[in-house]
Amino acid sequence: MKPHLIALSYSPWSIRAKWALDHYGIDYDYTQYTPMLGEPWLRMKTGRWRGTATVPALIAGSLVLMDSFAIAQWADEQGGNTPLIGDRSAQIAPWNDRAEAMLAAGRVLVTAAVERDPQAILESIPVPLRKLPGCIAIGRMGARYILRKYAIEGSADLRIAEMRRHAVALREALAANGTVLGSFSYADIAMATSLQMLRPPEGKQFSLGPASRRAWSLPELAAEFEDLLAWRDEIYEQRPRRRDR
Ligand SMILES: N[C@@H](CCC(=O)N[C@@H](CS)C(=O)NCC(=O)O)C(=O)O
């Protein structure tokens, strides 16, 4: 039986997992997850009845992985292409932590921006449900649900400062090596996907409506780190994923 990936097509965590699976040419069944409404189903599929349930989630036989880095490590073990992790796990893990911190800070800002914008809420609702009466109110509940589920301490300024700190570290690593660790690895994938919080990539590999695109943008940070966004866009282009779903 094929592995089954449950993911959110536009979410950077899910993009990392898909990127790793696609790098090794691993075929998998895919289910698009709906935040909040889909959670009981996600818990049932994964057996994760307690604690936080997140996507991406990969089910491969009796194995259930609910973390993008764990999914990438599993994909790496399957082999079939130049390793993204291989024996560099110890060097990659701190970059994965940086990427997580950047995304956690950015998620609060992005979700708050979506919650304020009815058009962005509408774009986040699965197409077949968009005509239902009250769908914007349900979507807004979904955004508030995410804000509560992933609440972190501190002001918006502190979050921006946190993101800036990691972006500066990335800039220094790239200046020294061209890639985060000297040759392309999962550290590049983790950091490149985190830059989505500054400005999402363009192009047909990445479909996001105009209001969502606005919500997913921090113009000041983006202007400060145009060099990193150009690096991100280049590796997205050079290393296209097989699917955007
Ligand atoms: N450490 C996890 C974090 C994943 C995560 O935060 N996923 C969020 C993305 S916003 C999610 O599942 N959101 C939907 C929800 O919580 O309903 C990973 O790397 O996979």
The ligand as an SDF file (V2000), in Angstrom:
LIG
                    3D

 20 19  0  0  0  0  0  0  0  0999 V2000
    6.4130   20.4740   13.9210 N   0  0  0  0  0  0  0  0  0  0  0  0
    5.3250   20.2390   13.0170 C   0  0  0  0  0  0  0  0  0  0  0  0
    4.4370   21.4580   12.9650 C   0  0  0  0  0  0  0  0  0  0  0  0
    3.3330   21.3290   11.9460 C   0  0  0  0  0  0  0  0  0  0  0  0
    2.2900   22.4210   12.0760 C   0  0  0  0  0  0  0  0  0  0  0  0
    2.4430   23.3490   12.8640 O   0  0  0  0  0  0  0  0  0  0  0  0
    1.2230   22.2960   11.2640 N   0  0  0  0  0  0  0  0  0  0  0  0
    0.1780   23.2870   11.2670 C   0  0  0  0  0  0  0  0  0  0  0  0
    0.3900   24.1930   10.0910 C   0  0  0  0  0  0  0  0  0  0  0  0
   -0.4260   25.7430   10.2960 S   0  0  0  0  0  0  0  0  0  0  0  0
   -1.1870   22.6380   11.2000 C   0  0  0  0  0  0  0  0  0  0  0  0
   -1.3380   21.4440   11.2070 O   0  0  0  0  0  0  0  0  0  0  0  0
   -2.2260   23.4820   11.1270 N   0  0  0  0  0  0  0  0  0  0  0  0
   -3.5800   23.0670   10.9750 C   0  0  0  0  0  0  0  0  0  0  0  0
   -4.2710   22.7820   12.2860 C   0  0  0  0  0  0  0  0  0  0  0  0
   -3.6290   22.8550   13.3520 O   0  0  0  0  0  0  0  0  0  0  0  0
   -5.4760   22.4670   12.2440 O   0  0  0  0  0  0  0  0  0  0  0  0
    5.8980   19.8890   11.6450 C   0  0  0  0  0  0  0  0  0  0  0  0
    7.0350   20.2930   11.3510 O   0  0  0  0  0  0  0  0  0  0  0  0
    5.2510   19.1730   10.8760 O   0  0  0  0  0  0  0  0  0  0  0  0
  1  2  1  0
  2  3  1  0
  2 18  1  0
  3  4  1  0
  4  5  1  0
  5  6  2  0
  5  7  1  0
  7  8  1  0
  8  9  1  0
  8 11  1  0
  9 10  1  0
 11 12  2  0
 11 13  1  0
 13 14  1  0
 14 15  1  0
 15 16  2  0
 15 17  1  0
 18 19  2  0
 18 20  1  0
M  END
$$$$
